[in-house]
Amino acid sequence: MSTLEALGPSNWAEFLAAPRAVLVLGKTGCENCERWSAELTEWLARDETWSSVRFGKILLDTPGLVAFKRANPWVAALEMLPHTLVYKDGEIAKQFAGGGVERLESRLQRVFDPAA
């Protein structure tokens, strides 16, 4: 089972360099972001299929994320939060606006072989 890691200025780069990672971008006070985090946390507590994947979230209004935003200038153009990204070997493989475990699982299956 995995957990949803809170990411910030000191650990985002190491997280994104992981071979398999899912990043959720949100903002403090965003109801949809909070709902997606809660749904994802609940799912992760019982899921065993994707234990080889790291899951993390960044609240974009967290102080000190200048380096993250400079390294990822596309963040400034996001029109909807939450935004979910699947990383494979440090590169974005899939992404989608919003949340939803079914949507996430379909993308995980496309990017990673669950049996591997």
N, C-alpha and C positions, 0 to 999 in steps of 0.2 A: 504494500500500500504506500501511496505517496501523500505528501502534504503540500499545501499551497504556501510557498515560501514568500515572505515579505522581502522585497528587494529595494535597495536604495543606492546612494552614491558609492558605498564601499564594496558592494557585491554584485552589481548588475553585470559587469563585464565577464567575470568568472562564470556566472550563471549562463550567459548567452553562448559561451564557448563550449558548453556541454554537448556531447554527441546527440542527445535527444532532449529537447526542452520545449515547453509551452509557456509563452509569456502572455499575461493579461495586462493590458494597459487600462487604467481608469483614473478617476479623480475623486478626491474627498467630497462627500455630499452627493455624489451621483447615485441615484436610487437604482438604476439599471446595473451599474457597476457593483453595488453592494449585493443585489440579487444574484448576479452571476457568480460573484465570489462565494456566496453562501451555497449556491447549487453545486459549484465545482468542489468546494470543501467537503460537502456531504457525499458527493459521488466518490471523491478520492478516498474517503474513509472506508469505503467498502469495495473499491475496485482493486482487482489483482492483475488484470490484463496488462496495464500500462505502468507497472512498477519500475520499469527501466527508464521511464521518462521523468524529467524534473519539471515541476510546475511552479511558476512564480508569478507575482504580480507587482507592478509598479504603479504607484499613484503619481501621476505626472505633475501634481502641484506640490510634491515633496521638495523641500529646499535641498539644494546641492546636486541636482540632476543635470547641470549644464553639460557635463561631459557626455552623458547619455544622449541628450538632445542634439549635441553637435555631431556625434557619431551616427545618429539616426535622424537626419533632417526631415525625412518624410513624416515624422510625428507631428510637425507643425501643420500639416495639411489634413490631418484626420478630422473628419466631420462628425463622427459618431463614436461614442464610448459606451460600453467597453469595446476594446479592440483586442482580438485574440490572434496570436501568431504561433505557428509551429516552426521550430528551428531544428535543422538537421546539420550536424557538424558545423555549428556556428553560423549557418546561412538560413535565411527565411525560406521555408519550403511551401507553406500555405498560410493564409491569413483570412480573417473574416471579421466584419463588424458585428457587434452584439455578442450574445452568449448562446448557451444551449449545449448540453452534454451530447445529444445525438449528432449535432453538427460537428462538434469537436471530435467525437469518435470516428466519424466518417473520414475526416481529414487525417487523423492519426493512422487509420488503416491504409490510406493512400500513400502516406509518407513512410510508415514503418510497418514491418511485418510483425504482428502481435506475437507470433511464436518465437521470434528471434531473441 
